[in-house]
């Protein structure tokens, strides 16, 4: 009996002095509890589900946020790539001096291009006979060459016919739907034609397709036709005038700063609208959807964290005798709490790291993965006609990824507090009484 008490005293002396906060002893015990044993299969399965849940939750959050960021960036770049950041429209009189005004606007610091424009809705038809609505945009040849989203994305044909005023440029999807290609002719029907004693008659005219362009945004590729400015003025009964002047800025976010300078350069009363006003509903809807998706997908990580709680509570019950022995050997209640805290936190940390790695790998190969699953299923998983873009974009944000990691770690750490506290409050006498 005395020998046993002596051994106990020695063990207590060996444990107590070295068992500081998060010491090697505590880490060793926590690691032993993480390892799977035959009689602890249920606990190991729950820990495994917790790990997989946190990994998939973190990866899903990163992937979804990256895809939605990619959507927003791509849509903004495509929309602003062919549409002006600010639009100048007349108030008191038509824009007959558009050439001089465009030159003045182009001289304002911060403006890269001023583009006089004539627009009109038409009905386009080709060889197949079926008609399709189209938006005709009349611009000057030199302005079209500066519009890189169009001039550098000519899929067939060239700009020669457009430059001579003898041809038009047609979007790729519109050309495909009409069954026409570069060199063939497209027929345009405008409701605002000639005035006759019988009333307004539609204007019908055929043009040669000089080239077919593809911006990559299906809505534009399926509806826009570019026409030389002089021809568009004649076609829409707008001789010598334009409807508006589109301004392209070096920084689209500085529209408010440049507004007074543009009004001063105009020298007359004009009406100014910017890209934020014209697309406010669209981008607001994107932001709302993004926030809602973040909150919904956070529930995946929360469910995984709840699995950590249930797994640790079962582990505490199973290890009641071990906890009692540790306490009698001199381990403090704080040491026991830290042991179970590290056991649960390890699942959260490793799961979060694995989730980040999985999310980054998927984001870097998102388009290849989409094509693979499209090939396997035999269906189009990302239809450009529905989603406006021809490929699936993904743009990771460091701040968002960091916030996802912090959120997952915080939930994992919080999930371990209650089971660890219960383990530290376990009475050694009660635990060993029925052993």
C-alpha positions as CSV (number, residue, x, y, z in Angstrom):
1,X,0.0,0.0,0.0
2,X,2.8,2.4,0.9
3,X,4.6,1.5,-2.3
4,X,1.5,2.2,-4.4
5,X,1.1,5.6,-2.7
6,X,4.8,6.3,-3.3
7,X,4.5,5.4,-7.0
8,X,1.4,7.6,-7.2
9,X,3.3,10.5,-5.6
10,X,6.1,10.1,-8.1
11,X,3.7,10.0,-11.0
12,X,2.0,13.1,-9.6
13,X,5.4,14.9,-9.4
14,X,6.2,13.8,-12.9
15,X,3.0,15.0,-14.4
16,X,2.2,18.2,-12.5
17,X,5.4,20.3,-13.0
18,X,5.6,19.5,-16.8
19,X,1.9,19.8,-17.6
20,X,1.7,23.5,-18.4
21,X,-0.9,25.0,-20.7
22,X,-0.9,23.2,-24.0
23,X,2.2,21.2,-23.0
24,X,3.6,18.2,-24.8
25,X,1.7,16.0,-22.3
26,X,-1.6,17.5,-23.1
27,X,-1.0,17.4,-26.8
28,X,0.0,13.7,-26.6
29,X,-3.2,12.8,-24.7
30,X,-5.3,14.8,-27.2
31,X,-3.7,13.0,-30.1
32,X,-4.3,9.6,-28.6
33,X,-8.0,10.5,-28.3
34,X,-8.1,11.4,-32.0
35,X,-6.7,8.1,-33.1
36,X,-9.3,5.5,-34.0
37,X,-9.7,2.4,-31.9
38,X,-11.9,-0.6,-32.5
39,X,-14.2,0.0,-29.5
40,X,-14.5,3.8,-30.4
41,X,-15.7,3.3,-34.0
42,X,-18.8,5.4,-33.5
43,X,-16.8,8.3,-32.1
44,X,-14.3,8.1,-35.0
45,X,-17.1,8.0,-37.5
46,X,-18.7,11.2,-36.0
47,X,-15.2,12.9,-36.0
48,X,-14.8,11.9,-39.6
49,X,-18.2,13.3,-40.6
50,X,-17.3,16.5,-38.7
51,X,-14.0,16.8,-40.6
52,X,-15.7,16.1,-44.0
53,X,-18.5,18.5,-43.2
54,X,-16.1,21.4,-42.3
55,X,-13.9,20.6,-45.3
56,X,-16.9,20.6,-47.8
57,X,-18.5,23.7,-46.1
58,X,-15.3,25.8,-46.3
59,X,-14.6,24.6,-49.9
60,X,-18.1,25.3,-51.0
61,X,-18.1,28.7,-49.5
62,X,-14.8,29.6,-51.2
63,X,-16.0,28.2,-54.6
64,X,-19.4,29.9,-54.5
65,X,-18.0,33.2,-53.5
66,X,-15.2,33.0,-56.1
67,X,-17.7,32.1,-58.9
68,X,-20.1,35.0,-57.9
69,X,-17.1,37.4,-57.8
70,X,-16.1,36.1,-61.2
71,X,-19.6,36.7,-62.5
72,X,-19.7,40.2,-61.3
73,X,-16.2,41.1,-62.6
74,X,-16.9,39.5,-66.0
75,X,-20.3,41.1,-66.4
76,X,-18.9,44.5,-65.5
77,X,-16.0,44.2,-67.9
78,X,-18.2,42.9,-70.7
79,X,-21.0,45.5,-70.1
80,X,-18.6,48.4,-69.7
81,X,-16.4,47.1,-72.5
82,X,-18.9,48.1,-75.2
83,X,-21.1,50.5,-73.3
84,X,-19.9,53.9,-72.1
85,X,-19.4,54.6,-68.5
86,X,-21.3,57.8,-68.9
87,X,-23.9,58.8,-71.5
88,X,-24.4,62.4,-72.6
89,X,-27.8,63.2,-74.0
90,X,-29.2,66.5,-75.3
91,X,-31.8,68.5,-73.5
92,X,-32.4,71.8,-75.3
93,X,-31.5,70.9,-78.9
94,X,-30.2,67.9,-80.9
95,X,-26.6,66.9,-80.9
96,X,-25.7,68.4,-84.3
97,X,-22.2,69.4,-83.1
98,X,-21.4,65.9,-81.9
99,X,-18.0,65.8,-83.5
100,X,-16.8,69.0,-81.7
101,X,-18.4,67.9,-78.4
102,X,-16.7,64.4,-78.6
103,X,-13.4,66.1,-79.2
104,X,-13.9,68.3,-76.1
105,X,-14.9,65.4,-74.0
106,X,-12.0,63.4,-75.1
107,X,-9.7,66.2,-73.9
108,X,-11.0,66.0,-70.3
109,X,-8.5,64.3,-68.0
110,X,-9.7,60.9,-67.0
111,X,-11.7,60.2,-70.2
112,X,-10.2,57.8,-72.7
113,X,-12.8,57.9,-75.5
114,X,-15.9,59.9,-76.5
115,X,-18.1,57.9,-78.9
116,X,-21.0,59.5,-80.8
117,X,-23.8,57.0,-81.2
118,X,-27.0,56.4,-83.1
119,X,-29.2,53.5,-81.9
120,X,-32.4,51.8,-83.1
121,X,-34.4,48.6,-82.8
122,X,-34.8,46.5,-86.0
123,X,-36.0,43.1,-87.1
124,X,-33.2,41.2,-88.7
125,X,-33.6,38.3,-91.1
126,X,-31.2,36.1,-93.0
127,X,-31.1,33.1,-95.3
128,X,-33.3,31.0,-93.0
129,X,-36.1,33.5,-93.3
130,X,-36.8,33.6,-89.6
131,X,-36.5,37.1,-88.0
132,X,-34.9,38.1,-84.8
133,X,-35.0,41.4,-82.9
134,X,-31.7,43.3,-83.0
135,X,-30.2,46.6,-81.7
136,X,-28.4,48.5,-84.4
137,X,-25.6,50.8,-83.1
138,X,-24.2,53.3,-85.5
139,X,-20.6,54.4,-84.7
140,X,-17.6,55.9,-86.5
141,X,-15.0,53.5,-87.9
142,X,-12.2,55.1,-85.8
143,X,-14.3,54.7,-82.7
144,X,-15.0,51.0,-83.5
145,X,-11.3,50.3,-83.8
146,X,-10.8,51.8,-80.3
147,X,-13.6,49.6,-79.0
148,X,-11.3,46.6,-78.3
149,X,-14.0,44.3,-77.0
150,X,-15.4,44.3,-80.6
151,X,-12.5,45.1,-82.9
152,X,-10.2,42.5,-81.5
153,X,-12.9,39.7,-81.3
154,X,-13.8,39.4,-85.0
155,X,-14.4,35.7,-85.5
156,X,-14.9,35.8,-89.3
157,X,-14.6,38.5,-91.9
158,X,-12.9,41.8,-91.2
159,X,-13.5,45.6,-90.7
160,X,-12.8,46.5,-94.4
161,X,-16.4,46.6,-95.5
162,X,-17.4,48.5,-92.3
163,X,-14.7,51.1,-92.9
164,X,-15.8,51.7,-96.5
165,X,-19.4,52.1,-95.3
166,X,-20.6,49.1,-97.2
167,X,-21.0,46.5,-94.5
168,X,-22.1,45.8,-90.9
169,X,-20.8,43.7,-88.0
170,X,-23.1,41.1,-86.6
171,X,-22.9,39.2,-83.2
172,X,-22.0,35.5,-83.5
173,X,-25.1,34.2,-81.9
174,X,-27.3,36.4,-84.0
175,X,-25.5,35.3,-87.1
176,X,-25.9,31.7,-86.1
177,X,-29.6,32.0,-85.4
178,X,-30.2,33.7,-88.8
179,X,-28.0,31.3,-90.7
180,X,-25.6,33.9,-92.1
181,X,-21.9,34.4,-92.2
182,X,-19.3,37.0,-93.2
183,X,-19.8,38.0,-96.9
184,X,-23.5,37.2,-96.9
185,X,-26.4,39.7,-96.6
186,X,-28.6,40.5,-93.7
187,X,-32.0,42.3,-94.1
188,X,-33.0,44.9,-91.5
189,X,-36.6,46.1,-91.0
190,X,-37.2,49.3,-89.1
191,X,-40.7,50.4,-88.0
192,X,-39.7,54.1,-88.4
193,X,-39.3,54.4,-92.2
194,X,-40.6,56.8,-94.8
195,X,-43.6,59.0,-94.3
196,X,-46.2,58.5,-97.1
197,X,-49.8,59.7,-97.6
198,X,-50.8,56.3,-96.2
199,X,-48.8,56.9,-93.0
200,X,-45.4,55.6,-91.8
201,X,-44.1,52.7,-93.7
202,X,-41.4,50.3,-92.4
203,X,-37.9,50.7,-93.9
204,X,-36.4,47.5,-95.3
205,X,-32.8,47.4,-96.4
206,X,-30.2,44.7,-97.0
207,X,-26.6,45.0,-95.9
208,X,-23.5,42.8,-96.5
209,X,-22.1,41.2,-93.4
210,X,-18.5,42.5,-93.2
211,X,-17.6,40.5,-90.1
212,X,-19.0,38.4,-87.2
213,X,-17.8,39.3,-83.7
214,X,-18.0,37.5,-80.4
215,X,-17.8,39.5,-77.2
216,X,-18.4,36.5,-75.0
217,X,-21.6,37.8,-73.4
218,X,-24.4,36.0,-75.0
219,X,-27.0,38.7,-74.6
220,X,-24.8,41.1,-76.7
221,X,-23.7,38.4,-79.2
222,X,-27.3,37.6,-79.9
223,X,-28.7,41.0,-80.4
224,X,-26.2,43.7,-81.5
225,X,-25.4,44.9,-85.0
226,X,-22.7,47.6,-85.6
227,X,-23.3,49.9,-88.5
228,X,-21.2,52.8,-89.9
229,X,-22.5,56.1,-88.3
230,X,-23.3,57.8,-91.6
231,X,-25.4,54.8,-92.8
232,X,-27.2,54.5,-89.4
233,X,-28.1,58.2,-89.6
234,X,-29.6,57.7,-93.0
235,X,-31.3,54.5,-92.0
236,X,-33.0,55.9,-88.9
237,X,-33.8,59.3,-90.4
238,X,-31.2,61.1,-88.2
239,X,-29.2,62.9,-90.8
240,X,-26.5,65.1,-89.2
241,X,-27.3,64.2,-85.6
242,X,-26.7,61.6,-83.0
243,X,-28.8,60.5,-80.1
244,X,-26.0,60.4,-77.5
245,X,-22.3,60.5,-76.8
246,X,-20.9,57.7,-74.7
247,X,-17.8,58.4,-72.6
248,X,-15.3,55.8,-71.5
249,X,-13.3,56.6,-68.3
250,X,-10.0,55.4,-67.1
251,X,-11.6,54.5,-63.8
252,X,-15.3,53.7,-63.9
253,X,-15.7,54.4,-60.2
254,X,-14.8,58.1,-60.6
255,X,-18.0,59.1,-62.5
256,X,-19.0,61.5,-59.7
257,X,-15.7,63.3,-59.8
258,X,-15.8,63.8,-63.6
259,X,-19.4,64.9,-63.8
260,X,-18.8,68.6,-63.2
261,X,-15.8,68.6,-65.7
262,X,-18.0,67.0,-68.4
263,X,-20.8,69.5,-67.8
264,X,-18.3,72.3,-68.1
265,X,-16.8,70.9,-71.3
266,X,-20.2,70.5,-72.9
267,X,-20.9,74.3,-72.6
268,X,-24.6,73.6,-72.8
269,X,-27.4,71.9,-70.9
270,X,-27.0,68.1,-71.1
271,X,-28.4,65.1,-69.3
272,X,-25.8,62.7,-67.8
273,X,-26.4,59.1,-66.8
274,X,-23.7,56.7,-65.6
275,X,-23.3,52.9,-65.7
276,X,-24.3,52.5,-62.0
277,X,-27.7,54.1,-62.6
278,X,-28.3,52.0,-65.7
279,X,-27.4,48.7,-64.1
280,X,-28.3,49.5,-60.5
281,X,-31.1,46.8,-60.2
282,X,-28.9,44.2,-61.9
283,X,-25.9,44.6,-59.6
284,X,-28.0,45.1,-56.5
285,X,-29.7,41.7,-57.2
286,X,-26.2,40.1,-57.6
287,X,-25.1,41.5,-54.2
288,X,-28.2,40.3,-52.4
289,X,-27.9,36.8,-54.0
290,X,-24.3,36.7,-52.9
291,X,-25.0,37.6,-49.3
292,X,-27.9,35.1,-49.1
293,X,-25.7,32.3,-50.5
294,X,-23.0,33.0,-47.9
295,X,-25.5,32.8,-45.1
296,X,-27.1,29.6,-46.4
297,X,-23.7,27.8,-47.0
298,X,-22.5,28.8,-43.6
299,X,-25.1,26.4,-42.2
300,X,-22.9,23.6,-43.6
301,X,-20.0,24.6,-41.4
302,X,-22.4,25.1,-38.5
303,X,-23.8,21.5,-38.9
304,X,-20.3,20.1,-39.0
305,X,-19.5,22.1,-35.8
306,X,-22.5,20.5,-34.1
307,X,-21.1,17.1,-35.1
308,X,-17.9,18.1,-33.2
309,X,-20.0,18.8,-30.1
310,X,-21.8,15.4,-30.3
311,X,-18.6,13.5,-31.0
312,X,-16.8,15.1,-28.1
313,X,-19.6,14.6,-25.6
314,X,-19.6,10.9,-26.5
315,X,-15.8,10.9,-26.2
316,X,-16.1,12.4,-22.7
317,X,-18.5,9.8,-21.6
318,X,-16.4,7.0,-23.0
319,X,-13.2,8.4,-21.4
320,X,-14.7,9.1,-18.0
321,X,-12.4,6.6,-16.3
322,X,-9.3,8.0,-18.1
323,X,-10.3,11.5,-17.0
324,X,-10.6,10.4,-13.4
325,X,-7.2,8.7,-13.5
326,X,-5.6,11.9,-15.0
327,X,-7.2,14.0,-12.2
328,X,-6.0,11.6,-9.5
329,X,-2.5,11.8,-11.0
330,X,-2.5,15.5,-10.6
331,X,-3.8,16.9,-13.9
332,X,-5.8,20.0,-13.2
333,X,-9.3,20.6,-14.5
334,X,-7.8,23.2,-16.8
335,X,-5.5,20.6,-18.3
336,X,-8.4,18.2,-19.0
337,X,-10.4,21.0,-20.6
338,X,-7.4,21.9,-22.8
339,X,-7.0,18.3,-23.8
340,X,-10.5,18.0,-25.1
341,X,-10.4,21.5,-26.6
342,X,-7.4,20.5,-28.6
343,X,-9.1,17.3,-29.7
344,X,-12.1,19.1,-31.1
345,X,-10.1,22.1,-32.4
346,X,-7.8,19.7,-34.3
347,X,-10.7,18.5,-36.3
348,X,-11.8,22.0,-37.1
349,X,-8.3,23.2,-38.1
350,X,-7.4,20.3,-40.3
351,X,-10.9,20.4,-41.9
352,X,-10.6,24.1,-42.6
353,X,-7.1,23.7,-44.1
354,X,-8.3,20.8,-46.3
355,X,-11.3,22.9,-47.3
356,X,-9.2,25.8,-48.4
357,X,-6.9,23.5,-50.4
358,X,-9.9,21.9,-52.1
359,X,-11.6,25.2,-52.8
360,X,-8.5,26.7,-54.3
361,X,-7.9,23.6,-56.5
362,X,-11.5,23.7,-57.8
363,X,-11.4,27.4,-58.4
364,X,-8.2,27.2,-60.5
365,X,-9.8,24.4,-62.6
366,X,-13.4,25.4,-62.5
367,X,-13.9,25.5,-66.3
368,X,-12.2,22.2,-66.9
369,X,-14.4,20.6,-64.2
370,X,-17.5,22.1,-65.8
371,X,-16.5,20.7,-69.2
372,X,-15.8,17.3,-67.7
373,X,-19.2,17.0,-66.0
374,X,-20.9,18.3,-69.1
375,X,-19.2,15.6,-71.1
376,X,-20.1,12.9,-68.5
377,X,-23.7,13.9,-68.3
378,X,-24.2,14.8,-71.9
379,X,-25.9,18.1,-71.0
380,X,-24.9,21.7,-70.9
381,X,-24.3,22.6,-67.2
382,X,-23.7,26.2,-67.9
383,X,-25.8,27.4,-70.7
384,X,-24.5,30.8,-72.1
385,X,-28.0,31.8,-73.2
386,X,-29.2,31.6,-69.5
387,X,-26.1,32.9,-67.7
388,X,-24.9,35.5,-70.3
389,X,-21.3,34.3,-70.2
390,X,-19.7,31.7,-72.5
391,X,-17.6,30.1,-69.7
392,X,-17.7,29.7,-65.9
393,X,-15.6,32.4,-64.2
394,X,-14.0,32.2,-60.8
395,X,-12.2,35.0,-59.0
396,X,-10.9,34.4,-55.5
397,X,-10.7,37.2,-53.0
398,X,-8.1,37.0,-50.3
399,X,-10.2,39.0,-47.8
400,X,-13.3,36.8,-48.4
401,X,-11.3,33.6,-48.2
402,X,-9.7,34.8,-44.9
403,X,-13.2,35.6,-43.5
404,X,-14.4,32.1,-44.4
405,X,-11.4,30.6,-42.7
406,X,-11.8,32.7,-39.6
407,X,-15.6,31.9,-39.5
408,X,-14.9,28.1,-39.7
409,X,-12.2,28.2,-37.0
410,X,-14.3,30.3,-34.7
411,X,-17.3,27.9,-35.0
412,X,-15.0,24.9,-34.5
413,X,-13.5,26.4,-31.4
414,X,-16.8,27.4,-30.0
415,X,-18.1,23.9,-30.6
416,X,-15.4,22.4,-28.4
417,X,-16.0,24.6,-25.3
418,X,-19.0,22.9,-23.8
419,X,-17.8,19.3,-24.1
420,X,-14.3,20.3,-22.8
421,X,-16.0,22.1,-19.9
422,X,-18.0,19.0,-19.1
423,X,-14.9,16.9,-19.1
424,X,-13.1,19.3,-16.8
425,X,-16.0,19.3,-14.3
426,X,-16.1,15.5,-14.1
427,X,-15.8,14.3,-10.5
428,X,-13.0,11.6,-10.3
429,X,-14.7,9.9,-7.4
430,X,-18.0,9.5,-9.2
431,X,-16.3,8.4,-12.4
432,X,-14.3,5.6,-10.6
433,X,-17.1,4.5,-8.2
434,X,-18.8,2.1,-10.6
435,X,-15.7,1.0,-12.5
